[in-house]
Amino acid sequence: MVTIKSKAEIEKMREACKIAALAQKAVEEAIKPGISTWELDKIAENTMRNHGAIPAEKGYPSGIKGVPAFPGSICASVNDEVIHGIPSKKVILKEGDIISVDLVAFKDGFNGDCARTYTVGKVDKETQRLINITKQAFFEGIQYAKKGFRLGDICHAIGSYVESNGFSVVKEFQGHGIARQMHEDPGIPNYGKPGRGIRLEPGMTLAIEPMVIYGGDGILQLDDGWTIITEDGTNAAHYENTILITENEPEVLTLL
């Protein structure tokens, strides 16, 4: 069921989302060659806790028998890792890498979710284009995140923009509703047909997140039960914000 949030609930969403954005900023400022993804994880966790929130991803259940709960405070996915990369002292960033950081702050009963892909030092032009197109795909999608449009309008705008630029969207994972739970209805694929799906109404809060692969759209899961990588070994990028549907333009809650 898709829920409509009250004014009081929206204010709590704004606070959780602001803290998520602050944690992303702290991580971004720390990224450099030689730092481990474990260190980035601690920076994000400390930032959230210092603002009265907790990292919602830490201890998140896998739902898969034999796979432990997620051990990190962030998902740290490097290069060909699409999503759900586990932070590690052994993963040391180097010049030319890219890293996608997905994090969720939980405060006063509500979640704020955002993801970014960052460069480590300088990267080649095509890698930078992948990151730029992934980010812009989000903004292409939210042009339709308005009262009266349908969910499929957002999905179609994202997928068609990505594919028109020669990249692939991940089809097995998607955006989602968000509020008291990290993942709520509706599911929001990064592809689809316009004019389909639920009609958007003010008070809906959605996490919209293009996940884009440089090459083909095939993915694989590593033996850790979490990390998703590209099948062809090409790089992937991720960009996500939590947004609020209003009477007018959408409000992006996880931008500072």
N, C-alpha and C positions, 0 to 999 in steps of 0.2 A: 504494500500500500504506500502510495506517495503522500507524504504529509505536508500540510501547510503550516508554517511556523508563525507563532504569535510575535508581537513586537518585542516582548521580553526574551523570547527564545532567540530571535534574530540578534539582539544585543549580545547574548552569550556566544552566539556563533561568531560574531565580529571579533570578540575578544580572543577566542580560541584560534581563529584564523590569523589575527595579528601576531600572536605568539609563534605560530607556525612560520609566518613570513620572517620574523626576527631570527628564528633558528636557521632558516635558509640563508639569510644574510650573513650570519656568523660563520656558517660553513663556507660560503663563497669567499669570504675574506681570508679564510685559512688555507684554501687550496693552493698548493704549490708543489713542484717536484720534491720528492723525498718524504712527504707526509703519508701516513697510512690511513686507510679508510676507517680503522678502529679509532684513531685520534679524531677524525671528523665526526664519528658517531658520538664520542664523548662531548665534543663541543656542542653539538646539537642538543644532546640530552641535558647538559648543564644549563644551556640557554632556556630551554623549556621549563625546567624545574625552578630556575631563578625567577621566572615570571609566574609561578604558581600553577604550572601545567605539568602533565606527565606525557612521556612519549607513548602514544597509543599502539605503535607497532611492536613495542617490546613485549614479548610474551604472547603475541597474537597467535591464536591456534591455527594450525595448518589445515585441519579437517581431513588429513590423510593419515591413515594408520601407520605408525612407525616413524612418522616425521615429527620432530619436536617443534614446539612453539618457536616463533621467530626470535632469535637471540639479540638482535640489534635494536637500537632506537631509531635508526634510519635504514632504508634500503639504499645500498651504495653499489651501483652497477657500472662497471668499467668497460669501455670500448664495445665489444660485441655482446656484453651482458645487457639485456633489454630492461628487465625489472627484477626486483627481489634479491639483488646481490647482498650477501651477508658481509657486514663489516669485519675486517680481520687485520691483525697486526702484521700479517704476512703480505698483505696487498699494499704495496708501496707505489704511489703515483709517480709517474715519470713524464718528462717533457714530451708533449705530443699526444698524451692520453686525453680521453674525455671521460667524464664521470656523471652519471645521472643520480641525483639524490632525491628520494621520495620520503617525505616525513609527515607525521600526523601528530598534532598537539591536542590533548584532551584536557579541558578545564570546565568545571562547574556543569558537568553532564553533557558537554557538547564537543564535537571534533572539528578541527580545521586541517585540511589536507592540501598539500602542494608538492610539486616536483619540478626540478630544473635540471638541465644538462649543462655542465660547465667544462671549459677547456682547461687543460693543465699546461700553462705556457702557450706556445704557438702551435697551431694545427694547420693542416693544409686547407686550401680553399674549399674543396668538396666536403670535407668534414664540417667546416664552419657553415657551409650552405645547408647541410643536413640539420644542424642545430637551429639555424634561422628558420627553415621551412617548418620544422616541428613546432616551434614557438608561434609562428604566424598562423599555423593551422588552427591553433586554439582560438585566436582572434577572428579567423574566418568563421569558425563555428558559432561563436557567441554573438555574431551579428543577428542570429536567429533565436537567441536566448531571450525572447521577449513574449509578453502576453499575447496569446492568440496563435503563435506558431506551434508547430508540433515537434516532438523530440527528434523525429527523423530528419527534420530540416537541419538541425545541428550536425547530426551524424553524417549526412550527405555532404554538407559543406566541408567538413574536415577531410573526409576520404577523397573527395574529388580534387581538392586543392593539393593534397599530398601526392596523389597519383599523377596529376597534371605536371608535377615537378620531377617525375621520374623515380619517386621513392615508393615504398610499400608501407601500408598500415598493418599493425598486428591485429588479427581478427579474433584470437582466442581470449584476449583480455580487453577490458573496457572500463569506461568511467562509470559513475554511480551516484545515486542520491547519497546524502550525508547529513547527519545531525547528531542525534543521540548515539547512533551506531556509526562506525566507520563506513560500513557498506550498507546502504539501504536501497529500496526501489526509488527510481527505475534504473535498470542497467542502461548504459549509454555507449554503444559501439562507436568506433571511429570510421564507420562506413554505413551505408544504408540508402534508402529511397526517401526523397522528400515527401512531405504530406502524410507520413505514416507515424504511428505511435501516439502517445498521450499528448493532449493539448497543454501547453505551458501556462501556469497560473502564478500570480504574485504570491510570494511566500515560500515557493519551492527553493531548496538549496541543493545544488548539484556540483559534483566534482567532475570536471571535464578534463580529459587527459589524453591527448594524442601521443601514441607510442609508434615511432616511425623507424623503419629499417632502411639502410642505404640500398641493400640488394633486394632479394626475394623476401616473401612474407613468411617463410618457414621458420619455426622456432623449435628449440629442444629444452628439456629440463635437466639440470645437473643432478647428480646422485644425492646432493644435500637436501633434495625435496623442495627447494625454494627457487634457486637461481634459474632464470630463463635466459637463454642465449640465442643468437641468430644461427640458423642452420648453416648458412653459407659463410659464416665468419666475418661478415661485414659489420660495421659499427651501427649502433642504434641510439636514438635520442628520445627524450621523454619531457613533456612539459604539461604541467597541471596547475589549475587553480580551483578553489571552491568559489562558486558564484551564487548570487541571490537573484531570483527572478523578481522584478519589481513591476510597477505600473508603466514604467518607461524603459530606459536602458538597463541592462543587467549591471549589478554591482559586483565587482571582483573583490572578494573579501580577503584574499591572501596576497594582495599587492600592498606594499608599504606606502 
